[in-house]
Amino acid sequence: MKKRKFVPQVRRQNVNIPDFIARVNQAALPGLDALCADLTSGGKRIGHEYVALNPTRKDTSPGSFKINLRTGRWADFATGDAGGDPVSLYAYLKGIKQLQAAKALGDTYGVAP
């Protein structure tokens, strides 16, 4: 008789995903200007907005991609892409799902699911 390999059961955490994303967004907002600088190149702060070229396309028009540093809302006015918080911005720029983005930013800002 073959011995069965012991595989421990991993208990899934019941995570309130909207709450987790909200907590990550709250943690990321104070450092959003630094996050924007990390995610984009050649951007600059103008008042309460961060203005940069959109790294997801061949953007040549500074000013068409803006991030509001107070609220986290962002938009690419050339394409119509937009979002309302740092997690959606990170997901958009990295080309990943929002939960993946929340986990990555959560690791950066010390927010556990």
Phi and psi in radians as a Rosetta constraint file:
Dihedral C 1 N 2 CA 2 C 2 CIRCULARHARMONIC -1.291 0.35
Dihedral N 2 CA 2 C 2 N 3 CIRCULARHARMONIC 2.495 0.35
Dihedral C 2 N 3 CA 3 C 3 CIRCULARHARMONIC -1.429 0.35
Dihedral N 3 CA 3 C 3 N 4 CIRCULARHARMONIC 2.420 0.35
Dihedral C 3 N 4 CA 4 C 4 CIRCULARHARMONIC -1.496 0.35
Dihedral N 4 CA 4 C 4 N 5 CIRCULARHARMONIC 2.463 0.35
Dihedral C 4 N 5 CA 5 C 5 CIRCULARHARMONIC -1.350 0.35
Dihedral N 5 CA 5 C 5 N 6 CIRCULARHARMONIC 2.323 0.35
Dihedral C 5 N 6 CA 6 C 6 CIRCULARHARMONIC -1.355 0.35
Dihedral N 6 CA 6 C 6 N 7 CIRCULARHARMONIC 2.162 0.35
Dihedral C 6 N 7 CA 7 C 7 CIRCULARHARMONIC -2.096 0.35
Dihedral N 7 CA 7 C 7 N 8 CIRCULARHARMONIC 1.947 0.35
Dihedral C 7 N 8 CA 8 C 8 CIRCULARHARMONIC -1.156 0.35
Dihedral N 8 CA 8 C 8 N 9 CIRCULARHARMONIC 2.519 0.35
Dihedral C 8 N 9 CA 9 C 9 CIRCULARHARMONIC -1.399 0.35
Dihedral N 9 CA 9 C 9 N 10 CIRCULARHARMONIC 2.289 0.35
Dihedral C 9 N 10 CA 10 C 10 CIRCULARHARMONIC -1.744 0.35
Dihedral N 10 CA 10 C 10 N 11 CIRCULARHARMONIC 2.142 0.35
Dihedral C 10 N 11 CA 11 C 11 CIRCULARHARMONIC -1.399 0.35
Dihedral N 11 CA 11 C 11 N 12 CIRCULARHARMONIC 2.179 0.35
Dihedral C 11 N 12 CA 12 C 12 CIRCULARHARMONIC -1.338 0.35
Dihedral N 12 CA 12 C 12 N 13 CIRCULARHARMONIC 2.376 0.35
Dihedral C 12 N 13 CA 13 C 13 CIRCULARHARMONIC -1.411 0.35
Dihedral N 13 CA 13 C 13 N 14 CIRCULARHARMONIC 2.438 0.35
Dihedral C 13 N 14 CA 14 C 14 CIRCULARHARMONIC -1.494 0.35
Dihedral N 14 CA 14 C 14 N 15 CIRCULARHARMONIC 1.799 0.35
Dihedral C 14 N 15 CA 15 C 15 CIRCULARHARMONIC -1.837 0.35
Dihedral N 15 CA 15 C 15 N 16 CIRCULARHARMONIC 2.249 0.35
Dihedral C 15 N 16 CA 16 C 16 CIRCULARHARMONIC -1.426 0.35
Dihedral N 16 CA 16 C 16 N 17 CIRCULARHARMONIC 1.704 0.35
Dihedral C 16 N 17 CA 17 C 17 CIRCULARHARMONIC -1.070 0.35
Dihedral N 17 CA 17 C 17 N 18 CIRCULARHARMONIC -0.820 0.35
Dihedral C 17 N 18 CA 18 C 18 CIRCULARHARMONIC -1.039 0.35
Dihedral N 18 CA 18 C 18 N 19 CIRCULARHARMONIC -0.668 0.35
Dihedral C 18 N 19 CA 19 C 19 CIRCULARHARMONIC -1.155 0.35
Dihedral N 19 CA 19 C 19 N 20 CIRCULARHARMONIC -0.731 0.35
Dihedral C 19 N 20 CA 20 C 20 CIRCULARHARMONIC -1.081 0.35
Dihedral N 20 CA 20 C 20 N 21 CIRCULARHARMONIC -0.814 0.35
Dihedral C 20 N 21 CA 21 C 21 CIRCULARHARMONIC -1.095 0.35
Dihedral N 21 CA 21 C 21 N 22 CIRCULARHARMONIC -0.712 0.35
Dihedral C 21 N 22 CA 22 C 22 CIRCULARHARMONIC -1.098 0.35
Dihedral N 22 CA 22 C 22 N 23 CIRCULARHARMONIC -0.712 0.35
Dihedral C 22 N 23 CA 23 C 23 CIRCULARHARMONIC -1.177 0.35
Dihedral N 23 CA 23 C 23 N 24 CIRCULARHARMONIC -0.661 0.35
Dihedral C 23 N 24 CA 24 C 24 CIRCULARHARMONIC -1.140 0.35
Dihedral N 24 CA 24 C 24 N 25 CIRCULARHARMONIC -0.780 0.35
Dihedral C 24 N 25 CA 25 C 25 CIRCULARHARMONIC -1.041 0.35
Dihedral N 25 CA 25 C 25 N 26 CIRCULARHARMONIC -0.751 0.35
Dihedral C 25 N 26 CA 26 C 26 CIRCULARHARMONIC -1.092 0.35
Dihedral N 26 CA 26 C 26 N 27 CIRCULARHARMONIC -0.684 0.35
Dihedral C 26 N 27 CA 27 C 27 CIRCULARHARMONIC -1.258 0.35
Dihedral N 27 CA 27 C 27 N 28 CIRCULARHARMONIC -0.564 0.35
Dihedral C 27 N 28 CA 28 C 28 CIRCULARHARMONIC -1.422 0.35
Dihedral N 28 CA 28 C 28 N 29 CIRCULARHARMONIC -0.468 0.35
Dihedral C 28 N 29 CA 29 C 29 CIRCULARHARMONIC -0.994 0.35
Dihedral N 29 CA 29 C 29 N 30 CIRCULARHARMONIC -0.777 0.35
Dihedral C 29 N 30 CA 30 C 30 CIRCULARHARMONIC -1.064 0.35
Dihedral N 30 CA 30 C 30 N 31 CIRCULARHARMONIC -0.485 0.35
Dihedral C 30 N 31 CA 31 C 31 CIRCULARHARMONIC -1.901 0.35
Dihedral N 31 CA 31 C 31 N 32 CIRCULARHARMONIC 0.421 0.35
Dihedral C 31 N 32 CA 32 C 32 CIRCULARHARMONIC -1.105 0.35
Dihedral N 32 CA 32 C 32 N 33 CIRCULARHARMONIC -0.604 0.35
Dihedral C 32 N 33 CA 33 C 33 CIRCULARHARMONIC -1.117 0.35
Dihedral N 33 CA 33 C 33 N 34 CIRCULARHARMONIC -0.672 0.35
Dihedral C 33 N 34 CA 34 C 34 CIRCULARHARMONIC -1.200 0.35
Dihedral N 34 CA 34 C 34 N 35 CIRCULARHARMONIC -0.681 0.35
Dihedral C 34 N 35 CA 35 C 35 CIRCULARHARMONIC -1.104 0.35
Dihedral N 35 CA 35 C 35 N 36 CIRCULARHARMONIC -0.734 0.35
Dihedral C 35 N 36 CA 36 C 36 CIRCULARHARMONIC -1.081 0.35
Dihedral N 36 CA 36 C 36 N 37 CIRCULARHARMONIC -0.720 0.35
Dihedral C 36 N 37 CA 37 C 37 CIRCULARHARMONIC -1.115 0.35
Dihedral N 37 CA 37 C 37 N 38 CIRCULARHARMONIC -0.625 0.35
Dihedral C 37 N 38 CA 38 C 38 CIRCULARHARMONIC -1.238 0.35
Dihedral N 38 CA 38 C 38 N 39 CIRCULARHARMONIC -0.611 0.35
Dihedral C 38 N 39 CA 39 C 39 CIRCULARHARMONIC -1.516 0.35
Dihedral N 39 CA 39 C 39 N 40 CIRCULARHARMONIC -0.362 0.35
Dihedral C 39 N 40 CA 40 C 40 CIRCULARHARMONIC -2.204 0.35
Dihedral N 40 CA 40 C 40 N 41 CIRCULARHARMONIC 2.954 0.35
Dihedral C 40 N 41 CA 41 C 41 CIRCULARHARMONIC -2.184 0.35
Dihedral N 41 CA 41 C 41 N 42 CIRCULARHARMONIC 2.524 0.35
Dihedral C 41 N 42 CA 42 C 42 CIRCULARHARMONIC 1.287 0.35
Dihedral N 42 CA 42 C 42 N 43 CIRCULARHARMONIC 0.277 0.35
Dihedral C 42 N 43 CA 43 C 43 CIRCULARHARMONIC -1.512 0.35
Dihedral N 43 CA 43 C 43 N 44 CIRCULARHARMONIC 2.929 0.35
Dihedral C 43 N 44 CA 44 C 44 CIRCULARHARMONIC -2.661 0.35
Dihedral N 44 CA 44 C 44 N 45 CIRCULARHARMONIC 2.730 0.35
Dihedral C 44 N 45 CA 45 C 45 CIRCULARHARMONIC -1.482 0.35
Dihedral N 45 CA 45 C 45 N 46 CIRCULARHARMONIC 2.263 0.35
Dihedral C 45 N 46 CA 46 C 46 CIRCULARHARMONIC -2.259 0.35
Dihedral N 46 CA 46 C 46 N 47 CIRCULARHARMONIC 1.836 0.35
Dihedral C 46 N 47 CA 47 C 47 CIRCULARHARMONIC 1.119 0.35
Dihedral N 47 CA 47 C 47 N 48 CIRCULARHARMONIC -2.186 0.35
Dihedral C 47 N 48 CA 48 C 48 CIRCULARHARMONIC -1.739 0.35
Dihedral N 48 CA 48 C 48 N 49 CIRCULARHARMONIC 0.316 0.35
Dihedral C 48 N 49 CA 49 C 49 CIRCULARHARMONIC -2.119 0.35
Dihedral N 49 CA 49 C 49 N 50 CIRCULARHARMONIC 2.640 0.35
Dihedral C 49 N 50 CA 50 C 50 CIRCULARHARMONIC -1.880 0.35
Dihedral N 50 CA 50 C 50 N 51 CIRCULARHARMONIC 2.146 0.35
Dihedral C 50 N 51 CA 51 C 51 CIRCULARHARMONIC -1.963 0.35
Dihedral N 51 CA 51 C 51 N 52 CIRCULARHARMONIC 2.203 0.35
Dihedral C 51 N 52 CA 52 C 52 CIRCULARHARMONIC -2.607 0.35
Dihedral N 52 CA 52 C 52 N 53 CIRCULARHARMONIC 2.961 0.35
Dihedral C 52 N 53 CA 53 C 53 CIRCULARHARMONIC -1.402 0.35
Dihedral N 53 CA 53 C 53 N 54 CIRCULARHARMONIC 2.495 0.35
Dihedral C 53 N 54 CA 54 C 54 CIRCULARHARMONIC -1.345 0.35
Dihedral N 54 CA 54 C 54 N 55 CIRCULARHARMONIC 2.028 0.35
Dihedral C 54 N 55 CA 55 C 55 CIRCULARHARMONIC -1.302 0.35
Dihedral N 55 CA 55 C 55 N 56 CIRCULARHARMONIC -0.096 0.35
Dihedral C 55 N 56 CA 56 C 56 CIRCULARHARMONIC -1.499 0.35
Dihedral N 56 CA 56 C 56 N 57 CIRCULARHARMONIC -0.093 0.35
Dihedral C 56 N 57 CA 57 C 57 CIRCULARHARMONIC -2.593 0.35
Dihedral N 57 CA 57 C 57 N 58 CIRCULARHARMONIC 3.044 0.35
Dihedral C 57 N 58 CA 58 C 58 CIRCULARHARMONIC -1.443 0.35
Dihedral N 58 CA 58 C 58 N 59 CIRCULARHARMONIC 1.306 0.35
Dihedral C 58 N 59 CA 59 C 59 CIRCULARHARMONIC -1.459 0.35
Dihedral N 59 CA 59 C 59 N 60 CIRCULARHARMONIC 2.301 0.35
Dihedral C 59 N 60 CA 60 C 60 CIRCULARHARMONIC -2.159 0.35
Dihedral N 60 CA 60 C 60 N 61 CIRCULARHARMONIC 0.053 0.35
Dihedral C 60 N 61 CA 61 C 61 CIRCULARHARMONIC -2.019 0.35
Dihedral N 61 CA 61 C 61 N 62 CIRCULARHARMONIC 1.653 0.35
Dihedral C 61 N 62 CA 62 C 62 CIRCULARHARMONIC -1.027 0.35
Dihedral N 62 CA 62 C 62 N 63 CIRCULARHARMONIC 2.344 0.35
Dihedral C 62 N 63 CA 63 C 63 CIRCULARHARMONIC 1.941 0.35
Dihedral N 63 CA 63 C 63 N 64 CIRCULARHARMONIC -0.300 0.35
Dihedral C 63 N 64 CA 64 C 64 CIRCULARHARMONIC -1.454 0.35
Dihedral N 64 CA 64 C 64 N 65 CIRCULARHARMONIC -0.297 0.35
Dihedral C 64 N 65 CA 65 C 65 CIRCULARHARMONIC -2.089 0.35
Dihedral N 65 CA 65 C 65 N 66 CIRCULARHARMONIC 1.988 0.35
Dihedral C 65 N 66 CA 66 C 66 CIRCULARHARMONIC -2.316 0.35
Dihedral N 66 CA 66 C 66 N 67 CIRCULARHARMONIC 2.557 0.35
Dihedral C 66 N 67 CA 67 C 67 CIRCULARHARMONIC -2.204 0.35
Dihedral N 67 CA 67 C 67 N 68 CIRCULARHARMONIC 2.194 0.35
Dihedral C 67 N 68 CA 68 C 68 CIRCULARHARMONIC -1.401 0.35
Dihedral N 68 CA 68 C 68 N 69 CIRCULARHARMONIC 2.043 0.35
Dihedral C 68 N 69 CA 69 C 69 CIRCULARHARMONIC -1.334 0.35
Dihedral N 69 CA 69 C 69 N 70 CIRCULARHARMONIC -0.257 0.35
Dihedral C 69 N 70 CA 70 C 70 CIRCULARHARMONIC -1.477 0.35
Dihedral N 70 CA 70 C 70 N 71 CIRCULARHARMONIC -0.697 0.35
Dihedral C 70 N 71 CA 71 C 71 CIRCULARHARMONIC -1.872 0.35
Dihedral N 71 CA 71 C 71 N 72 CIRCULARHARMONIC -0.406 0.35
Dihedral C 71 N 72 CA 72 C 72 CIRCULARHARMONIC 1.555 0.35
Dihedral N 72 CA 72 C 72 N 73 CIRCULARHARMONIC -0.084 0.35
Dihedral C 72 N 73 CA 73 C 73 CIRCULARHARMONIC -1.179 0.35
Dihedral N 73 CA 73 C 73 N 74 CIRCULARHARMONIC 2.484 0.35
Dihedral C 73 N 74 CA 74 C 74 CIRCULARHARMONIC -2.488 0.35
Dihedral N 74 CA 74 C 74 N 75 CIRCULARHARMONIC 2.758 0.35
Dihedral C 74 N 75 CA 75 C 75 CIRCULARHARMONIC -2.771 0.35
Dihedral N 75 CA 75 C 75 N 76 CIRCULARHARMONIC 2.555 0.35
Dihedral C 75 N 76 CA 76 C 76 CIRCULARHARMONIC -1.871 0.35
Dihedral N 76 CA 76 C 76 N 77 CIRCULARHARMONIC 1.815 0.35
Dihedral C 76 N 77 CA 77 C 77 CIRCULARHARMONIC -1.252 0.35
Dihedral N 77 CA 77 C 77 N 78 CIRCULARHARMONIC -0.247 0.35
Dihedral C 77 N 78 CA 78 C 78 CIRCULARHARMONIC -1.413 0.35
Dihedral N 78 CA 78 C 78 N 79 CIRCULARHARMONIC -0.546 0.35
Dihedral C 78 N 79 CA 79 C 79 CIRCULARHARMONIC -1.913 0.35
Dihedral N 79 CA 79 C 79 N 80 CIRCULARHARMONIC -0.330 0.35
Dihedral C 79 N 80 CA 80 C 80 CIRCULARHARMONIC 1.562 0.35
Dihedral N 80 CA 80 C 80 N 81 CIRCULARHARMONIC -0.050 0.35
Dihedral C 80 N 81 CA 81 C 81 CIRCULARHARMONIC -1.191 0.35
Dihedral N 81 CA 81 C 81 N 82 CIRCULARHARMONIC 2.426 0.35
Dihedral C 81 N 82 CA 82 C 82 CIRCULARHARMONIC -2.777 0.35
Dihedral N 82 CA 82 C 82 N 83 CIRCULARHARMONIC 2.813 0.35
Dihedral C 82 N 83 CA 83 C 83 CIRCULARHARMONIC -2.754 0.35
Dihedral N 83 CA 83 C 83 N 84 CIRCULARHARMONIC 3.049 0.35
Dihedral C 83 N 84 CA 84 C 84 CIRCULARHARMONIC -2.052 0.35
Dihedral N 84 CA 84 C 84 N 85 CIRCULARHARMONIC 0.102 0.35
Dihedral C 84 N 85 CA 85 C 85 CIRCULARHARMONIC -2.817 0.35
Dihedral N 85 CA 85 C 85 N 86 CIRCULARHARMONIC 2.947 0.35
Dihedral C 85 N 86 CA 86 C 86 CIRCULARHARMONIC -1.062 0.35
Dihedral N 86 CA 86 C 86 N 87 CIRCULARHARMONIC -0.622 0.35
Dihedral C 86 N 87 CA 87 C 87 CIRCULARHARMONIC -1.127 0.35
Dihedral N 87 CA 87 C 87 N 88 CIRCULARHARMONIC -0.782 0.35
Dihedral C 87 N 88 CA 88 C 88 CIRCULARHARMONIC -1.160 0.35
Dihedral N 88 CA 88 C 88 N 89 CIRCULARHARMONIC -0.603 0.35
Dihedral C 88 N 89 CA 89 C 89 CIRCULARHARMONIC -1.101 0.35
Dihedral N 89 CA 89 C 89 N 90 CIRCULARHARMONIC -0.838 0.35
Dihedral C 89 N 90 CA 90 C 90 CIRCULARHARMONIC -1.081 0.35
Dihedral N 90 CA 90 C 90 N 91 CIRCULARHARMONIC -0.785 0.35
Dihedral C 90 N 91 CA 91 C 91 CIRCULARHARMONIC -1.054 0.35
Dihedral N 91 CA 91 C 91 N 92 CIRCULARHARMONIC -0.777 0.35
Dihedral C 91 N 92 CA 92 C 92 CIRCULARHARMONIC -1.094 0.35
Dihedral N 92 CA 92 C 92 N 93 CIRCULARHARMONIC -0.852 0.35
Dihedral C 92 N 93 CA 93 C 93 CIRCULARHARMONIC -1.245 0.35
Dihedral N 93 CA 93 C 93 N 94 CIRCULARHARMONIC -0.518 0.35
Dihedral C 93 N 94 CA 94 C 94 CIRCULARHARMONIC -1.601 0.35
Dihedral N 94 CA 94 C 94 N 95 CIRCULARHARMONIC -0.191 0.35
Dihedral C 94 N 95 CA 95 C 95 CIRCULARHARMONIC 1.213 0.35
Dihedral N 95 CA 95 C 95 N 96 CIRCULARHARMONIC 0.676 0.35
Dihedral C 95 N 96 CA 96 C 96 CIRCULARHARMONIC -2.203 0.35
Dihedral N 96 CA 96 C 96 N 97 CIRCULARHARMONIC 3.005 0.35
Dihedral C 96 N 97 CA 97 C 97 CIRCULARHARMONIC -1.333 0.35
Dihedral N 97 CA 97 C 97 N 98 CIRCULARHARMONIC 2.760 0.35
Dihedral C 97 N 98 CA 98 C 98 CIRCULARHARMONIC -1.113 0.35
Dihedral N 98 CA 98 C 98 N 99 CIRCULARHARMONIC -0.646 0.35
Dihedral C 98 N 99 CA 99 C 99 CIRCULARHARMONIC -1.140 0.35
Dihedral N 99 CA 99 C 99 N 100 CIRCULARHARMONIC -0.687 0.35
Dihedral C 99 N 100 CA 100 C 100 CIRCULARHARMONIC -1.085 0.35
Dihedral N 100 CA 100 C 100 N 101 CIRCULARHARMONIC -0.729 0.35
Dihedral C 100 N 101 CA 101 C 101 CIRCULARHARMONIC -1.118 0.35
Dihedral N 101 CA 101 C 101 N 102 CIRCULARHARMONIC -0.741 0.35
Dihedral C 101 N 102 CA 102 C 102 CIRCULARHARMONIC -1.092 0.35
Dihedral N 102 CA 102 C 102 N 103 CIRCULARHARMONIC -0.714 0.35
Dihedral C 102 N 103 CA 103 C 103 CIRCULARHARMONIC -1.141 0.35
Dihedral N 103 CA 103 C 103 N 104 CIRCULARHARMONIC -0.744 0.35
Dihedral C 103 N 104 CA 104 C 104 CIRCULARHARMONIC -1.121 0.35
Dihedral N 104 CA 104 C 104 N 105 CIRCULARHARMONIC -0.831 0.35
Dihedral C 104 N 105 CA 105 C 105 CIRCULARHARMONIC -1.196 0.35
Dihedral N 105 CA 105 C 105 N 106 CIRCULARHARMONIC -0.603 0.35
Dihedral C 105 N 106 CA 106 C 106 CIRCULARHARMONIC -1.052 0.35
Dihedral N 106 CA 106 C 106 N 107 CIRCULARHARMONIC -0.708 0.35
Dihedral C 106 N 107 CA 107 C 107 CIRCULARHARMONIC -1.095 0.35
Dihedral N 107 CA 107 C 107 N 108 CIRCULARHARMONIC -0.730 0.35
Dihedral C 107 N 108 CA 108 C 108 CIRCULARHARMONIC -1.134 0.35
Dihedral N 108 CA 108 C 108 N 109 CIRCULARHARMONIC -0.725 0.35
Dihedral C 108 N 109 CA 109 C 109 CIRCULARHARMONIC -1.767 0.35
Dihedral N 109 CA 109 C 109 N 110 CIRCULARHARMONIC 0.114 0.35
Dihedral C 109 N 110 CA 110 C 110 CIRCULARHARMONIC 1.256 0.35
Dihedral N 110 CA 110 C 110 N 111 CIRCULARHARMONIC 0.633 0.35
Dihedral C 110 N 111 CA 111 C 111 CIRCULARHARMONIC -1.934 0.35
Dihedral N 111 CA 111 C 111 N 112 CIRCULARHARMONIC 2.048 0.35
Dihedral C 111 N 112 CA 112 C 112 CIRCULARHARMONIC -1.554 0.35
Dihedral N 112 CA 112 C 112 N 113 CIRCULARHARMONIC 2.603 0.35
